[in-house]
Amino acid sequence: MGSTLTEATDPYCLREGEAAELLRGHPWRRFVVLGDSVAEGLCEPVDGYPDVQWADRIAAELRAVQPGLAYLNLGRRGLRAHEVRAAQLGPALAFNPDLALVVCGGNDAFRSGYDADAVDAELAAMITALRDAGADVITVGMFDVSHSPAVPAALRAGLGARMRRLAAHTGRLAARLGTVHVHLTDHPAVADPSLYSSDGRHGSARSDAIAAAETVRALGARLATPA
């Protein structure tokens, strides 16, 4: 609150020319996004940060290097992991992607009856199908939204524990299945209220800028790693 940061001065955002250098010569031509509202993009505006959501930012940075990049965002708000797989995996595969972002499970973790193993099974099915089809897959350990000031104090501990469990499980899946993993849950800014929207469920334009920066850096690290 009262921050004078802008995207240009935010220490966690991309610096000018950084994305182009990290993604130089990248091989991806068809980028698909599967998920819930985080994928769809419901970021709340923040002064000093363009109102551009996370997945669109990634697509723009990829397209700046490869202007012919095709981009399809299938994300839809409110979906649980099994609904994402049921509604979006088929269309995603039909798009013939070579890069896919899969982000879901948050709506499951918001429920006290969150079943981590069931969400793992849905994520694993999507990741495996996309990788078997030849796509590199990006997975995400999301920001812990229990830090949002809009989350009632009585709910924070339980929600935080579930969000962290989701992130830990997703990280283990990523290691086992060989995804490009973006771990935001322990980000240095995770407790900063400016990262969260006033609805207590979503992020802000600042969180999307930071998430995009971390995703581009993770993709750059993958490109720099010999196959």
C-alpha positions in Angstrom: 0.0 0.0 0.0 1.4 3.4 -0.9 4.1 1.8 -3.0 5.9 3.9 -5.6 7.0 0.9 -7.5 6.3 0.5 -11.2 7.0 -2.4 -13.4 10.2 -0.6 -14.7 11.6 -0.3 -11.1 10.2 -3.5 -9.6 13.2 -5.6 -8.6 11.2 -8.8 -9.4 10.0 -7.9 -12.9 11.8 -8.3 -16.2 14.4 -5.7 -17.1 14.4 -4.2 -20.6 15.8 -6.7 -23.1 15.9 -9.5 -20.5 13.2 -11.6 -22.1 14.7 -11.3 -25.6 18.0 -12.5 -24.3 16.6 -15.4 -22.3 14.3 -16.6 -25.1 16.7 -15.9 -28.0 16.3 -18.6 -30.7 13.6 -20.4 -28.8 12.0 -23.3 -30.7 8.3 -22.9 -29.7 5.7 -22.1 -32.4 2.4 -23.1 -30.9 1.6 -22.1 -27.3 -1.5 -23.3 -25.5 -2.8 -22.5 -22.0 -5.0 -24.7 -19.9 -6.5 -23.9 -16.5 -8.8 -21.8 -14.4 -9.1 -18.1 -13.7 -5.4 -17.8 -13.2 -4.9 -19.0 -16.7 -7.8 -17.0 -18.1 -6.5 -13.8 -16.5 -8.4 -11.9 -13.8 -5.7 -9.6 -12.6 -6.8 -6.4 -10.8 -5.2 -3.2 -12.1 -2.3 -1.7 -10.1 -0.9 1.8 -10.8 2.5 1.5 -12.6 1.8 -1.9 -14.1 0.2 -2.5 -17.5 -3.1 -4.3 -17.3 -1.9 -7.4 -19.2 -2.4 -10.8 -17.7 0.2 -13.5 -17.1 -0.3 -15.9 -20.0 -0.8 -13.0 -22.5 2.5 -11.6 -21.3 4.3 -14.9 -21.9 2.8 -15.2 -25.3 3.9 -11.7 -26.2 7.5 -12.3 -25.1 7.6 -15.6 -27.1 6.1 -13.9 -30.1 8.6 -11.0 -29.9 11.3 -13.6 -30.7 9.2 -15.8 -33.0 6.6 -13.5 -34.6 4.7 -16.4 -36.1 3.8 -17.9 -32.7 0.3 -19.2 -32.5 -1.4 -18.8 -29.1 -4.5 -20.3 -27.7 -5.8 -19.6 -24.1 -8.4 -22.1 -23.0 -8.5 -21.0 -19.4 -11.9 -20.4 -17.8 -12.7 -19.1 -14.3 -14.2 -21.3 -11.6 -13.0 -24.7 -12.9 -11.6 -27.4 -10.7 -8.8 -29.7 -11.9 -11.0 -32.5 -13.2 -13.2 -29.9 -15.1 -10.1 -28.4 -16.7 -9.0 -31.8 -18.0 -12.5 -32.7 -19.2 -13.1 -29.5 -21.1 -9.7 -28.4 -22.2 -7.3 -31.3 -22.8 -8.9 -32.4 -26.1 -9.0 -28.9 -27.6 -5.4 -28.3 -26.4 -4.2 -31.4 -28.1 -6.1 -30.6 -31.3 -4.1 -27.3 -31.4 -0.9 -29.3 -31.8 1.1 -27.3 -29.3 4.8 -27.5 -28.8 4.5 -25.5 -25.5 1.7 -25.7 -22.9 1.0 -24.0 -19.6 -1.1 -26.0 -17.2 -2.3 -24.1 -14.1 -5.2 -25.4 -12.0 -6.0 -26.9 -8.6 -6.5 -23.6 -6.8 -10.3 -23.9 -6.9 -9.8 -27.4 -5.3 -7.5 -26.0 -2.6 -10.0 -23.3 -1.7 -12.3 -26.1 -0.5 -11.8 -27.6 3.0 -12.3 -31.0 1.4 -9.3 -30.6 -1.0 -8.1 -34.0 -2.2 -4.5 -33.6 -3.2 -4.1 -37.0 -4.7 -7.1 -36.5 -7.0 -5.8 -33.2 -8.2 -2.4 -34.8 -8.8 -4.0 -37.4 -10.9 -5.7 -34.8 -13.1 -2.6 -32.8 -13.5 -0.5 -35.8 -14.3 -3.0 -36.9 -16.9 -2.8 -33.5 -18.6 0.9 -33.2 -18.4 1.6 -36.7 -19.7 -0.8 -36.3 -22.6 0.7 -33.0 -23.7 4.3 -34.3 -23.3 3.4 -37.5 -25.2 2.1 -35.2 -28.0 5.5 -33.5 -28.2 4.9 -30.4 -26.1 7.1 -28.9 -23.4 4.9 -28.2 -20.4 5.0 -25.4 -17.8 3.6 -26.1 -14.4 3.2 -23.7 -11.5 3.4 -23.5 -7.7 1.0 -20.6 -7.3 1.4 -17.6 -5.0 -0.2 -18.3 -1.6 -3.3 -16.2 -1.8 -3.9 -16.7 2.0 -1.6 -13.7 2.4 -4.3 -11.5 0.7 -5.7 -8.9 3.2 -9.1 -9.8 1.7 -9.0 -13.3 3.1 -10.8 -13.4 6.5 -8.3 -14.0 9.3 -10.1 -17.1 10.5 -9.6 -18.8 7.1 -5.9 -17.9 6.4 -4.2 -20.7 8.2 -6.3 -23.5 6.6 -6.2 -21.9 3.1 -2.4 -21.3 3.4 -1.8 -24.9 4.4 -3.8 -26.2 1.4 -2.2 -23.8 -1.1 1.2 -24.9 0.1 0.3 -28.5 -0.1 -0.9 -28.0 -3.7 2.4 -26.3 -4.6 4.4 -29.0 -3.0 2.5 -31.8 -4.8 2.8 -29.9 -8.1 6.5 -29.4 -7.6 6.9 -33.2 -7.1 4.9 -33.9 -10.2 7.0 -31.5 -12.2 10.2 -33.2 -11.1 8.8 -36.6 -11.9 7.3 -35.7 -15.3 10.0 -33.3 -16.5 8.1 -30.0 -16.8 9.4 -26.4 -16.7 8.3 -25.6 -13.2 7.7 -22.1 -11.9 7.6 -22.0 -8.1 6.0 -18.8 -6.9 4.8 -20.0 -3.5 8.0 -19.0 -1.7 8.7 -15.9 -3.8 10.2 -13.1 -1.7 7.2 -10.9 -2.4 4.5 -13.5 -1.6 3.3 -11.7 1.5 3.1 -8.3 -0.1 -0.5 -7.2 -0.2 0.0 -5.5 -3.6 0.1 -8.9 -5.2 -3.5 -9.7 -4.5 -6.9 -8.5 -5.7 -9.6 -7.2 -3.5 -11.7 -10.4 -4.0 -9.3 -12.5 -1.9 -9.0 -15.1 -4.6 -7.0 -13.7 -7.5 -3.8 -11.7 -8.2 -3.1 -8.2 -9.3 -1.4 -6.8 -12.3 1.8 -6.8 -10.2 1.6 -10.5 -9.4 1.0 -11.2 -13.1 4.1 -9.2 -14.1 6.2 -11.1 -11.5 4.7 -14.5 -12.5 5.5 -13.7 -16.2 9.1 -12.7 -15.3 9.6 -15.9 -13.4 8.1 -18.0 -16.2 10.3 -16.4 -18.8 13.3 -17.0 -16.6 12.4 -20.6 -16.2 12.0 -21.1 -19.9 15.3 -19.4 -20.4 16.9 -21.8 -17.9 15.4 -24.7 -19.9 16.8 -23.4 -23.1 20.3 -23.0 -21.5 20.3 -26.6 -20.3 21.7 -29.1 -22.7 19.2 -31.7 -23.8 
